[in-house]
Amino acid sequence: MCTAATYQTSDFYMGRTLDYEFSYGDQVTIMPRNYPLPFRYHETRYNHYAIIGMAYVVNDYPLYYDAVNEKGVGIAGLNFVGNAHYEEELSEEKANVAQYELIPWLLSQCASVQEVKKLLEQTNLMNTSYSEQLPCAQLHYLIADKEETITVEFMEAGMKIYDNPVGVLTNNPPFDQQMFLMNNYMHLSPKQPQNLFDPSLPLQTYSRGMGSIGLPGDLSSASRFAKVAFTKLHAISGDSEKESISQFFHILGSVDQQRGCCEVAEGKYEITLYTSCWNAQKGIYYYTTYENHQITGVDMYAEDLKAERLISYPLITGEQIHWQNG
């Protein structure tokens, strides 16, 4: 289970939580412009936009979970188990792309969400895995730039592209159903409620925050969707980088998963392995991990983006406690 969101202050930000029971050894990975980018059904691309994101790197190939390119287009893939559907047969009219290639396929050549939508219409996403040990992930995608946000779902009925007015995505059910469920929360407000039950009763507020009574707090994907949408749409931040990223991590922190609360197998629990936030306009990828809430940043432009090899940074995951005394 995962949650992704966008956020706009003076700059445009995007990020996600990755919730799972174990890590593959994730790394913040920069793909420079001249890295030879191979495709299963196409020739290797030797010149493309630079990309930074979180990836599992296998045989010098980045399997990105989420990433942003130098033009400010970002993508996050989230679990969509049971609904995701990829094609089995090659197309003669469209570009055939293996499922694991979708993020670099789009980010290597699209400078806007408008370009992403045009390219997706010409793409046949194949049920082709990277290897037998790494089968296709069942995903749907939050894709955004500073101008617009969309949700993309590949289902048995075909590809669906939705405008995403809340800039949030979790997991099942499909996005259109998630948006319909938001009708259940239209009465919520950051302000204190008025007595609409019956004016003749002496009802009064007894605590701050009562306008949000009914906002879900459980870990289900539908509840996380509503919780982050409410939190994000009402969160207020200053325009500085520090204020913006701090507020963004607080927004996604509202749906953190703690070890022990979501059992996936006997003795195994889903946790928030990492939370990311990238400044899409400046190419900076920030993250925290379950054991280390200190924000770490990797600046794409501090590296040689004309290079030909991947640049990867293993996550700082160890617990760090700093004492002010003693």
Secondary structure, 3 states (H helix, E strand, C coil): CEEEEEEECCCEEEEEEEEECCCCCCEEEEECCCCCECCCCCCCECCCCCEEEEEEEECCEEEEEEEEECCCCEEEEEECCCCCCCECCCCCCCEEEEHHHHHHHHHCCCCCHHHHHHHHHCEEEECCCCECCECCCCEEEEEECCCCEEEEEEECCEEEEEECCCCEECCCCCHHHHHHHHHHHCCCCCCCCCCCCCCCCCCCCCCCCHHHCCCCCCCCHHHHHHHHHHHHHHCCCCCCHHHHHHHHHHHHHCCCCCCCCCEEECCEECEEEEEEEEECCCCEEEEEECCEEEEEEEEHHHCCCCCCCCEEEECCCCCCCCCCCC
